[in-house]
Amino acid sequence: MKNCKSILFALMLLNIPMFITGCYSYYIISRDDLLNKKAEKKVKIILKDKKEVFIENPKKIIITDYDEIGYLRSDSTTAKISLKEVDEILEQKFDFGKTFFSTFWVSAAALLAALLMYFIIYGPLKFG
């Protein structure tokens, strides 16, 4: 029984980092939210020609007027995007559903693997 407890403890320790880091998804935000600097996480802008622009830090967005979005690149240059070219604006947010279900399936697979190893090493479980 002590071996089963150590296996379950190891599974719990494996799942903690996965649940903390979690899964992130992109959710559509409005142009007004971006222009009013309400975006807090990484922003992805999809242009009409299907090119994607990633802005790591939304605080680096510079609004010169309401027809263009300017942002600072990592090499300290400024790039501008016309709002007429923008198809969608997405913000990266934590996705609890993906995180929970991925943790669940990883836990189930790890438990199955641990039980299989237990059966191979110690034989079938004996109760009583």
N, C-alpha and C positions, 0 to 999 in steps of 0.2 A: 504493500500500500504506500510505503514511503516513496517508492519509485514513481508511482502515479502522481503523487503530490509534487514531486520535483519536475515532472514533465509538464504538468499544468502551470506551475510557477514559471518555467522557461517559456511557455507559450504566452503567458501574460506579459512577461518582459519583452518578448518580440513584438507584441502588438502596441505597446505604449508609444514607441517612436513613430510608428506608422500613423497612429491616431493623432499625434501631436502635429506632425507635418501635414497630413491630410491631403485631400484632393481639391484642386481648384478648377473652376470653370469660368468661362466668360459669359457675362450677362449684358444685354443691351441696355445702354443708358441714353438719355436724350442729349441733344446738342446743348441744350440750356444747362444741364448738369455739368457738362464739360466746360462750358464757357464761364459758368459761375464758380468753377473750381470746387465742385462737390465730389469729384472723383478722388479716391484716396489710394487705390492700388494701381497696379500695372494696367495701362490702357492699350487696347488694340483698335486701330482705325482701319477699316476695310474700305478701299477706294472703289470707284465704279469699274475700273479696269482690273479688279480682283487682286490688286497688290495690297499687301498688309504692312502697316506701319506700327511698330511697337514703341510705346513711351514708358520707360521703366519707372520714372518718377513724375507723376502728374503735376508736382509743384514746379516743374521746369517748363510748363506750358505758359506761353506768353500770348496774350490776346491783344492784337493791335487794333483790330476792328472786328465787327461781327461777320465779315465775309472770309476771314482767314484765321487759321490756327497756326501759331508759331510755337516751336518748341526747341529747347536746347539739346543738341546731340551730345554724346559722350566725349567727342573731341572739341567741345566748346564752340561749335559753329551752330548757327541758327538755321532751321529749315522751316518752310511754310507750306501749308496745305490749304487749298481753297475749299470752303465748305460745299461748293458746287460739285467737287470731285468725290466727296465723302458719301459712301453708301451706308455704312453702319459704324457706330461707335460702341465698343464693348469694354467693360471693366472686369478685371479678374477678381472673383470673390470666392470665399471658402464654400465648398459644397458638402454639406453634412451627409446627404444621401449617398453620394459616391464613396465618401470616406467610411461610413458605417458599413455599407455592403461589401466594399473591398476588404475591410478589416474582418468582416464576418467570414467571407470565403477564404481568405488567407488563413484565418484561425482554424476553419474546418479542415482545410488541406493539411495544415501543420499538425493538427490533432490526429488525423488519419495516419499521417506519416509516423508520428510518434508512437501511436498504438501498434502499427505494423512493425516498427523496430522493437517495441516491447515484446510482441509475440515472437519475433524471431530470436531475441536474446533469452527471454525468460519462459517462453511457452505460454499456453493459455492462462487466463486469469482464474484464480481459485478463490472462491468465496466460502467463508465459514471456517 
